[in-house]
Amino acid sequence: MSAVPDLSDLTPPDGVLVVLSTLESAGYEAWAVGGALRDRISGTTFPHRVARSDWDVATDARPEEVIHLFPRTVPLGIEHGTVGVLGEDNTVYETTTFRLDVETDGRHATVEFADNIDDDLARRDFTINAMAWRWKTGEFRDPFGGREDLHAGLLRAVGEPVERFAEDYLRVLRGLRFAGRFDLEIEVETKEALVEATAHLGTLSAERVREELVKILEDPCPSTALDLYTECGALEPWFPELTEMAGDRASWRRHLGTLDGIRPHRAPVRLGRLLVPLAEDADERASAADRLLERLKFSNADRRRVVHLVRSALPFVSPVDSSAHLRTWLSEVRGAWRDLFRLHAGAVRDASDPRATGALVAAWRSVHDEVLDHPPLQVGDLAISGTDVLGLGVPPGPVVGLLLEELLAQVLEDPDRNDPHTLTDEARRLIELGSLAGPRLEDGGDGGG
C-alpha cells in the first residue's frame, strides 16, 4: 500500500466541489480520480491545460441516481456508467459509477457496476492512473503503488499487462503518451506486452487515435512520446508516411525536437511542423499531409489550416528579401504568416544557433513592418472591383479574376499603384493588349448577319 501523500493543498475547481459535495451529502461515496490527481501527485503542472477539465469523479451512485441528483446532465455513456454533470459554466464533469470490466474485444467493454473504489481502480490501465482521493474524508487510495511508480520514473500496467492491453488497445498509445509526458521508463513486462499489442492498433477508431495524437502535441515535450511511437512500432498502422520519415532515427529525433520548440498551446502548428518533411515539393507534401489528416478524421477546418501551413512552410522568407517579395509572400500565405514564423522558430530554438535565431528575428521584423503599413495583399484590397472591370467591357467569367490577379501583382510590387484611376487605366491597357473585352455592340453584337 502506498504511503499517504500530503494532499492538503489539492483544491478541486468549484464545479468539481459541487459534484463531490452533492454526492456525499446524498449518502454516496465520491472520489476524485483522473489526470488532475495524478499530475498533482507527480509534482508536474501543465498551465496550458488548465482550461481543459481533467477532473473525473468515481462514485458508488448508479447512473440513474446521479441524473436524479443534478439538474443538468449529459448521458456520455450510460451503458458504461458515465454521466456528464454540467457546471454553471457548462463545463462537463465526468461522473462514473464504480465498475468492473466483464468482457472486452480490445475496443469496447461490457461492464458491471462494483461496490467499492478498489474494484474500480483494479480495472484501470496503469498504476499511475489507479489512484483516488476522497475529498470529504481526505482518504487516499493507491492499491497498486502508482505514487511510488511515478516517483521512481516507471510506467507499469495494473495487474497482467497482456490482459490490460487486450481490454483496450488504445492503452498502447496512452501508455506511450504517459511515458513521454512524465519521462517514465516502461517496465519490462509492460513494454513487451505493449509492443506485441501494437499489431492490433489498426482496429481502433480514427477518432481515438487522433485524440491521442492531439494530446501528445499539447504536452510540453511531444518529441519523447513520438519517438517512443517509433521505438515500439506504433507508427505503422496509422502513420505510414511518418514511418518512412523515421527511417533515419537520428534525423527523426532531431526533427521531433523542433516540435518541442513550439509552445504547447499551438498544437496545429506543431502538427504542421511534424508533417513538413513529407515531401520536398509543396503540393506533394500538402497532399500527403491531407491524406494523413483525412485518415485520422480531423475536421475540415483543421485540415485546411494544417495543410496550408505544410504547403507554405517552404520556401520561407529571408531578412534580405525585398519589400515587394515580402508582400508577395504575405499575399500567398494569407493570415498564416505568424504561425509560419512559429513553425520555423521551433527549429531555431531546438538548434540553439544564434545566427539562425538572429536571421529569423530580422525576417520577423521586416515582415511585421510590412504588415503595420497595411498594404493591399488580396484582390479584395484593390481600389477597383470585379464590377468595375465588367464595366470596362470584360465579359463575366474567369477573365475578370485573371485581370484582377494581374493588377494585384502590380500593386504588391508597388502599393502606390492601388489607386482607382491608375488601376482603371492599367485594366484598359491590359484589355486592349490581350483583347479581353467582349464584342462591341456597334460591331454587330453576336457577329451574326
C-alpha positions in Angstrom: 0.0 0.0 0.0 1.3 3.4 -1.0 2.1 5.9 1.7 -0.4 8.7 2.1 0.8 11.8 0.3 0.1 15.3 1.6 -2.9 16.5 -0.5 -3.9 19.3 1.8 -3.3 21.9 -0.9 -5.3 19.9 -3.5 -8.3 22.1 -4.2 -10.7 20.9 -6.9 -12.4 23.6 -9.0 -15.8 24.9 -7.8 -17.7 22.8 -10.3 -16.0 19.6 -9.1 -16.6 20.5 -5.5 -20.3 20.8 -6.3 -20.3 17.3 -7.8 -18.3 15.8 -4.9 -20.3 17.5 -2.1 -23.7 16.8 -3.7 -22.9 13.1 -4.0 -21.5 12.9 -0.4 -24.5 14.8 1.0 -26.8 12.3 -0.6 -25.0 9.4 1.1 -22.8 8.2 -1.7 -19.0 8.0 -1.9 -17.4 10.4 -4.3 -13.7 10.0 -5.2 -11.6 12.3 -7.4 -9.7 10.3 -10.0 -8.0 11.1 -13.3 -5.3 13.4 -14.6 -5.6 16.2 -12.1 -4.9 13.9 -9.1 -2.1 12.1 -11.0 -0.4 15.4 -12.0 -0.6 16.8 -8.5 1.0 13.7 -7.0 3.7 13.7 -9.7 4.5 17.3 -8.9 4.0 18.2 -12.5 1.8 21.0 -13.6 0.7 21.9 -17.1 -0.6 25.5 -17.2 -1.6 25.3 -20.8 -4.0 22.5 -19.9 -5.8 24.3 -17.0 -8.8 25.2 -19.2 -9.4 21.6 -20.1 -11.1 19.8 -17.2 -9.1 16.8 -16.1 -11.1 16.1 -13.0 -13.1 12.9 -13.1 -15.4 11.6 -10.3 -15.9 7.9 -9.4 -18.9 7.1 -7.2 -21.0 4.2 -5.9 -24.1 6.0 -7.1 -25.7 4.4 -10.1 -26.2 6.5 -13.3 -29.9 7.0 -12.7 -29.2 8.2 -9.2 -26.6 10.7 -10.5 -29.1 12.0 -13.1 -31.7 12.4 -10.3 -29.3 14.4 -8.1 -28.2 17.0 -10.7 -30.4 19.4 -12.7 -28.3 19.3 -15.8 -26.6 16.1 -17.1 -25.5 14.6 -20.3 -25.6 10.8 -20.9 -22.0 10.4 -22.0 -22.0 6.6 -21.7 -24.9 5.3 -19.6 -24.1 1.7 -20.5 -20.7 2.2 -19.0 -21.9 4.1 -16.0 -20.7 7.6 -17.1 -22.9 10.7 -16.7 -21.7 14.2 -17.6 -22.7 16.7 -14.9 -22.8 20.3 -16.3 -21.4 23.0 -14.2 -22.7 26.6 -14.2 -20.1 27.5 -16.8 -21.2 24.5 -18.9 -18.1 22.5 -18.1 -18.8 18.8 -18.2 -17.6 16.8 -15.3 -17.5 13.1 -16.0 -19.0 11.1 -13.1 -18.7 7.3 -13.4 -20.1 4.6 -11.3 -17.6 2.1 -9.8 -17.3 -0.7 -12.3 -15.7 -3.9 -13.5 -14.9 -5.0 -17.0 -16.7 -8.2 -17.7 -15.9 -8.7 -21.4 -13.9 -6.8 -24.0 -12.9 -7.0 -27.6 -10.0 -4.6 -27.4 -12.2 -1.6 -28.4 -15.4 -1.9 -26.4 -16.0 -3.3 -23.0 -19.1 -4.8 -21.3 -19.1 -3.7 -17.7 -20.9 -4.4 -14.5 -21.1 -2.0 -11.6 -18.9 -2.5 -8.5 -19.5 -1.5 -4.9 -16.1 -0.1 -3.8 -13.4 2.1 -5.2 -10.6 -0.6 -5.1 -12.5 -2.8 -7.5 -12.9 0.2 -9.8 -9.2 1.0 -9.6 -8.3 -2.6 -10.4 -9.7 -2.2 -13.9 -7.6 0.8 -14.9 -4.7 0.8 -17.3 -1.6 1.9 -15.4 -0.7 2.2 -11.8 -0.2 5.9 -12.1 -3.9 6.2 -13.1 -5.2 3.8 -10.4 -5.2 6.3 -7.5 -8.2 8.0 -5.9 -8.8 10.7 -3.3 -11.9 11.3 -1.3 -12.5 14.9 -0.8 -14.8 14.6 2.2 -12.5 12.4 4.3 -9.1 13.1 2.8 -8.7 9.3 2.3 -6.2 8.4 -0.4 -6.3 5.0 -2.2 -3.4 3.6 -4.2 -3.7 -0.2 -4.1 -1.2 -0.7 -6.9 1.6 1.6 -5.9 1.1 4.3 -8.6 2.6 7.0 -6.4 5.9 5.0 -6.0 6.0 4.3 -9.7 5.6 8.0 -10.5 8.4 8.9 -8.2 10.6 6.0 -9.5 10.0 7.1 -13.1 8.3 3.9 -14.0 5.2 3.1 -16.2 3.6 -0.2 -15.1 0.4 -1.8 -16.1 -2.2 -2.7 -13.4 -2.1 -6.5 -13.0 -1.3 -8.6 -16.0 0.0 -6.4 -18.9 -1.2 -8.6 -21.7 -4.7 -8.6 -20.3 -4.7 -4.9 -19.7 -3.8 -4.1 -23.4 -6.2 -6.7 -24.8 -9.0 -5.0 -22.9 -8.5 -1.8 -24.9 -5.7 -1.4 -27.5 -5.9 2.4 -27.1 -3.9 1.8 -23.9 -0.9 1.2 -26.1 -1.0 4.8 -27.3 -2.0 6.1 -23.8 1.0 4.3 -22.3 3.4 5.9 -24.8 1.9 9.3 -24.1 2.2 9.0 -20.3 5.7 7.7 -20.6 6.6 10.7 -22.8 4.8 13.3 -20.6 6.3 12.2 -17.3 9.6 10.9 -18.7 8.9 7.4 -17.5 10.7 4.2 -18.3 8.3 1.5 -19.4 8.5 -1.6 -17.1 9.9 -4.6 -18.9 6.8 -6.8 -18.9 4.6 -3.9 -19.7 6.7 -2.8 -22.6 6.9 -6.4 -24.0 3.1 -6.6 -23.9 2.7 -3.1 -25.3 5.0 -3.8 -28.3 3.1 -7.0 -29.0 -0.3 -5.2 -28.8 0.7 -2.6 -31.5 -0.3 -5.2 -34.1 -3.9 -4.5 -33.1 -3.8 -0.7 -33.3 -5.4 -0.8 -36.7 -8.7 -2.0 -35.1 -9.0 1.3 -33.2 -11.3 4.1 -34.5 -9.6 7.0 -36.2 -11.1 9.4 -33.8 -9.5 7.8 -30.8 -6.1 7.7 -32.5 -6.4 11.3 -33.5 -7.3 12.4 -29.9 -4.2 10.7 -28.6 -2.0 12.5 -31.1 -3.5 15.8 -30.2 -2.9 15.2 -26.5 0.7 14.4 -27.2 1.0 17.6 -29.3 -0.4 19.5 -26.3 2.3 18.2 -23.9 5.4 20.2 -23.1 7.8 17.9 -25.0 5.9 15.8 -27.6 9.2 14.5 -29.1 9.6 11.9 -26.3 6.3 10.2 -26.8 6.5 10.4 -30.6 10.0 8.8 -30.6 8.5 6.0 -28.4 5.9 5.5 -31.1 8.8 4.8 -33.4 10.7 2.6 -31.0 7.7 0.5 -30.1 6.3 0.1 -33.7 3.1 2.2 -33.1 3.6 4.4 -36.2 2.9 1.9 -39.0 -0.9 1.3 -38.6 -2.0 4.9 -38.7 1.1 7.0 -39.7 2.8 5.2 -42.6 4.1 8.5 -44.0 5.9 9.2 -40.7 7.3 5.6 -40.6 9.2 6.3 -43.8 10.5 9.7 -42.4 11.6 7.9 -39.2 13.9 5.5 -41.1 16.9 7.6 -40.1 16.4 7.6 -36.3 19.0 10.3 -35.6 17.5 12.6 -38.2 14.0 11.8 -37.0 14.9 12.6 -33.4 16.3 16.0 -34.5 13.2 16.7 -36.4 10.9 15.8 -33.4 13.0 18.1 -31.3 11.8 21.0 -33.4 8.2 20.4 -32.2 9.4 21.0 -28.6 10.4 24.5 -29.5 6.8 25.5 -30.3 4.5 26.4 -27.5 2.2 23.6 -26.3 -1.0 25.5 -26.9 0.0 25.7 -30.6 -0.9 22.1 -31.4 -1.9 22.7 -35.0 1.5 24.5 -35.6 3.3 21.6 -34.0 1.4 19.2 -36.3 2.3 21.3 -39.3 5.9 21.2 -38.2 5.8 17.4 -37.9 4.5 17.0 -41.4 6.7 19.5 -43.3 9.3 16.9 -44.3 6.8 14.6 -46.0 8.0 15.8 -49.4 10.2 18.5 -51.0 7.5 19.7 -53.4 5.0 21.9 -51.8 1.9 20.4 -53.5 3.2 16.8 -52.8 3.7 17.4 -49.1 0.4 19.2 -48.8 -1.3 16.2 -50.5 0.5 13.7 -48.2 -0.4 15.7 -45.1 -4.1 16.0 -46.2 -4.3 12.2 -46.7 -2.9 11.6 -43.2 -5.3 14.2 -41.6 -8.3 12.8 -43.5 -7.4 9.3 -42.4 -7.5 10.5 -38.8 -10.8 12.3 -39.4 -9.6 15.8 -38.5 -12.2 18.4 -39.1 -12.2 20.2 -42.4 -11.2 23.4 -40.7 -8.2 21.8 -39.0 -7.2 20.1 -42.2 -7.3 23.3 -44.2 -5.2 25.1 -41.5 -2.5 22.5 -41.2 -2.3 21.7 -44.9 -1.9 25.4 -45.6 0.9 25.6 -43.1 2.6 22.5 -44.6 2.3 23.8 -48.2 3.5 27.3 -47.3 6.3 26.3 -44.9 9.0 26.3 -47.7 10.4 28.3 -49.2 10.5 30.8 -46.3 11.3 34.5 -46.2 14.7 35.9 -45.5 15.8 39.2 -43.9 17.5 40.2 -47.2 14.2 39.8 -49.2 12.9 42.9 -50.8 9.7 44.6 -49.6 7.9 43.5 -52.7 8.9 39.9 -52.1 7.7 40.1 -48.5 4.4 41.5 -49.6 4.0 38.7 -52.3 4.8 36.1 -49.6 2.2 37.7 -47.3 -0.3 37.6 -50.0 0.3 33.9 -50.7 0.3 32.7 -47.1 -2.6 35.0 -46.1 -3.3 35.0 -42.4 -0.9 32.2 -41.6 2.3 34.2 -41.5 2.5 34.3 -37.7 2.0 30.5 -37.5 4.7 30.0 -40.1 7.2 32.0 -38.1 6.3 29.9 -35.0 6.8 26.8 -37.1 10.3 27.9 -38.1 11.0 29.2 -34.6 10.7 25.7 -33.3 13.6 24.6 -35.5 15.7 27.6 -34.4 15.0 27.0 -30.7 15.9 23.4 -31.0 19.2 24.1 -32.9 20.2 26.9 -30.4 22.0 28.6 -33.3 22.4 32.3 -32.5 22.9 33.2 -36.2 19.8 31.4 -37.3 17.9 33.0 -34.4 19.1 36.4 -35.5 18.1 35.8 -39.1 14.6 34.7 -38.1 14.2 37.7 -35.8 15.3 40.0 -38.5 12.9 38.5 -41.0 10.1 38.7 -38.5 10.8 42.5 -38.0 10.8 43.1 -41.8 7.5 41.2 -42.3 6.0 42.8 -39.3 6.9 46.3 -40.5 5.2 45.5 -43.8 2.1 44.3 -42.0 1.9 47.5 -40.0 1.8 49.5 -43.2 -1.5 47.6 -44.1 -0.5 47.1 -47.7 -3.1 45.7 -50.1 -2.5 41.9 -50.2 -5.6 40.4 -51.7 -7.8 41.1 -54.6 -10.4 42.4 -52.2 -8.0 45.1 -51.1 -7.7 46.6 -54.6 -9.1 50.0 -55.3 -11.3 48.6 -58.1 -13.5 45.6 -58.1 -14.8 42.9 -60.4 -17.8 45.1 -61.0 -15.6 47.9 -62.2 -13.8 45.5 -64.6 -17.1 44.4 -66.0 -18.0 48.0 -66.6 -14.9 48.2 -68.9 -16.5 45.7 -71.2 -14.9 42.4 -70.0 -17.4 39.6 -70.2 -18.3 37.7 -67.0 -16.1 34.7 -66.4 -12.6 33.7 -65.3 -11.0 36.5 -67.3 -12.2 39.0 -64.7 -10.4 37.2 -62.0 -7.2 36.8 -64.1 -7.2 40.6 -64.8 -7.6 41.4 -61.1 -4.8 39.0 -60.1 -2.5 40.8 -62.6 -3.5 44.1 -61.1 -2.8 42.7 -57.6 0.7 41.5 -58.7 1.5 45.1 -59.8 0.2 46.5 -56.5 2.2 44.1 -54.5 5.3 45.4 -56.3 4.3 49.0 -55.8 1.4 49.7 -53.3 1.2 53.3 -54.5 -0.4 51.9 -57.7 -3.5 51.0 -55.6 -5.5 54.0 -56.9 -8.8 53.8 -58.8 -7.6 55.9 -61.7 -4.3 54.1 -62.0 -5.8 50.6 -61.8 -8.6 51.5 -64.2 -6.1 52.8 -66.8 -4.0 49.7 -66.4 -7.0 47.5 -66.7 -7.9 49.2 -70.0 -4.4 48.7 -71.2 -4.4 45.1 -70.4 -7.8 44.6 -72.0 -6.6 46.2 -75.2 -3.3 44.3 -75.1 -5.0 40.9 -74.5 -8.2 41.6 -76.4 -10.1 40.6 -73.3 -13.2 42.8 -73.9 -16.3 41.2 -75.3 -17.7 42.0 -78.8 -18.6 45.7 -79.2 -22.3 46.4 -79.6 -21.5 48.7 -82.5 -19.8 45.8 -84.3 -22.9 43.7 -84.5 -23.3 42.2 -81.1 -23.2 38.5 -81.6 -21.5 38.7 -85.0 -24.5 37.4 -87.0 -25.6 38.8 -90.3 
